[in-house]
Amino acid sequence: MIKRFFKILIWCVISFFIYSIVIVVLYKFVPPPVTPVMVIRVFEGLFEGKIVGITYSWVSYDDISPNMFRAVVSGEDARFMRHEGIDWKAVKTAQRYNELHKGKRKHGASTITMQTAKNAFLWHGRNYVRKGLEVYFTYLIEFIWGKKRIIEVYVNIVEFGDGLYGVEAASRKFFNKSAKDLTRRQSALLGAVLPNPRRWSPASPTRYIEKRVKFIQGRMNSVQIPK
C-alpha cells in the first residue's frame, strides 16, 4: 500500500513538472487565454452576489507605450533588469523593516517576475505551498521567457479593477485610447494603483495615489526596460 502511494506521488510530481514546463514554453509564444486569477474572481463575485465578467485584450510588446513599461518598473520593481527573478537585496531590506516595525503594515519584496508567475499560473494567497510554487515558476519563466516576455505578459494580464485585466482594456476604459498612446501621466496613474487596483482607480486618484504618481514619474527616466 505504501509502495503504491509513493509510486502515485512520484507520478504526480513528474506530471506536474512536465505540465509546468510545457505550459511555460507555450506561453512564451502564445498569449494566456485566461488565468487562474480571472476565473477565481468570477466565482468570488458569484459568492458575493454580483456578476463579474472578464474584460481582457492582449496586445504585443510593440503595441504598448514604453511609458507603461517604465511606469510599472518604477512603481513595482526598480531593479527588474538586474535581478534574476527574486530581488534578494529587497527581501533583506523588507525583513529588516518588518522586524523593526512589528505591528505595522508589512513591507513586501515581490518583483514583477514573481507577480507575473502568480498571476499567470497560481492564485492569491499567503500559504507556504503557494509561495513555494511562486518561487518555482519565478525562476522557470526567468529562464525560459526572459525579461521582455515577462513584462509583456505582466502588463497584459495584471488586474486593474473588477473584471478588468491588462493595459489595453484599462487604457480603453479609463482614457478611451489604445495602450500604445498612453502618456507618461496616464501610465503612471495605471502603475500607481497596481498595489490594490480593486481599491483605487486611475479615474479618481486619491491624494495617496497622486503621491505615487509623482514618485513613479520621477523615476521613469532612470529605470531600464527591455528592448
N, C-alpha and C positions, 0 to 999 in steps of 0.2 A: 504493500500500500504506500509506504514512504518512498520507495523507489519510483513508483509510478507518479507520485506527487512531484518529485524532483524532475522527472522527465517532462511533465507538463509545464513546470515552472521554467525550465531551460528553454523549452519550445516557445513559450510566451515571450521570454526575454529576447531570444533570437528574432522572433517575428516582429517585435517592437523595433529593434534596431534596423531591421531590413525596411520596415514600413517608414520609419522616420527618415532614413537616408533617401529612400525613393521619393517621398513627398517633398523633401527639401530640394533635391535635384530638380524635380518637376517645377517647383515654384521659382526656381532660378530663371526659367524661361516662360512660364505661364502665370498669369495673374491669379491669385487665390479667388475662386468663385464666391466663397463665403468663409467666414472664420468662426471658431467656436464662440467667441465673444458676441458676435452678431446674433447667433442662434440663442445663446443664453439670455440676451437682453429681450428677445421676443417672448420667451417663456416667463421671464421676470415680469414683463408687462402684463401678461395674461393673469398671473397670480395677483397682481395689483389692481386688476380690473380695468386695464386700459390696453388698447391695441397699439403696439409699437412695430412699425414696419422696418424695412431695411432700404435706406437710400444710399446707394454705393455706386460710384462711377470710376473706373480705373482709367488713369492717363499715364503715358510713358514719362520717363525722366525728362526728356527734352521738351515735353509739353507742360512742364511745371516751372514757374518762375524761380530762378535762383534765389530770389528774395526769401521764398518759403523754406528752402533748404538751410539758408543762413539763419533764419529765424528759429527753426527747431533746434539746430545745433547750438545756437546762442542761449536758448532758454532751457534746453533739456540736457545737453551733453557737450560742453565746450571742448572736451578732449576726444571727441568722437574719432577723429582721424589718427589719433596717436595711441589709443589703447587697442587691445585685441579682443574686445567683446565686453570684458569686465574691467572697470577702472578701479584697480586696487588702491590707488592713491586716494580716490574719492571715498572708497569703502572705509579706509582707516580714519579719514577725516570725519566721516559720519559717525563712526564708532566712538571716537573721542568726544565729539559734540554730545552724543546721546548719553554718554557716561557722566558728563559734566552737567547736563541739563535734564536729569531724571524727573519725570512727572510732566514734562512739557512735550509738545508735539515732536515726534522723532524725525530726524533728517534721514533721507534715503540716499542711495548711490546708484540708482537704476540708470543704465545707459540706454541710448537709442537702440542698440543691438538687443539688449535684454528686453526692452519694451516690445520690440518687433517680434522676438521669439514668443513672448507671452501672448501678444495679440493675434499672431498668425496660427499658433499651434496649441495654445493652452487656455486656461480660464483664470479669472482674477481670484486671488486668494493668498493666504499667508502661511499655509502649512508647509512642512518640510518636503513633502513629496513633490508638490508643485514647484517649489523653489529649486529642488534638485533637477527637475525636468527643464526648468527655465535655464539653468546653467548649462545643461547638456545641449539644448537647442541653440543657445547663445554661441557657444564655440563652434557648433556644427554649421550655422549659417555664416559665421565669420570665415570659416574655412572654404565653404562651397560657394557662397554668394559674393562675398567681398563688399566693401563699403558702399559702392554705388547702388547695388541692388538692394542692400539693406535699407538705406534711407529712402529709396524709391518705394519699396513695399511699405515702409513705416508711414510715410505721409499719405499713402493711398488707402490704408486700412484703419488708421487711428480714428478713434471716436471723437466727434465734435459736438455731440448732443444726442438726445433721444432718437435713435434710429438713423443717425446721420454719420456716415463714415467716409473718410478720405477727403483730401484737399479740394478735389474738383466739386464734389457735392456741397461742401461747406462754402466754397467760393461762390457757387451759383446761388446758394440760399442767402448768404449774408451780404454779398457785394454785387450780385447779379452780373457776374463776369466769369470767364474761364480762369483756371488756376495759372495759366501761362501769363496772364495780365495782372497778377497781384502786385500791388505796390509794396514798398518797404513797410509802411504802417499797417496795411491790411495783413501782410504776412506776420508781422509782429503781434497783431491782435489775435490771429489764429494760434500762433505759438504760445501766447500768454495764457490762454485758457486751458491748455492741454493737461496741466496737473489735475483739473477737475472739470471737464467740459460739460458735465451734467448739472453743474452748479453755476458756472459762469458762461457768459455768451459774448462773442465779439460784437454783437449788435447793440449791447448795452453794457459797456465796460464799467466796472466799479472803480473806485479810487485805487484799490489794490492792483487791479488789472492794468490800469494806466501806469502805475509804477513799474510793473513788469514789462510793459510795452517799451517804456523809456530805457529800462535796463537792457532789453533784448536789442533794441535799435542801436544802443551804444556799443554793443559787442559785434554787430553784424559785419562790419568791415574787417574785423581782425580774425574771425574764425575761418577755418579751412572747410571746404566741401569737396566731394568727389567731382572729377571731371570726366 
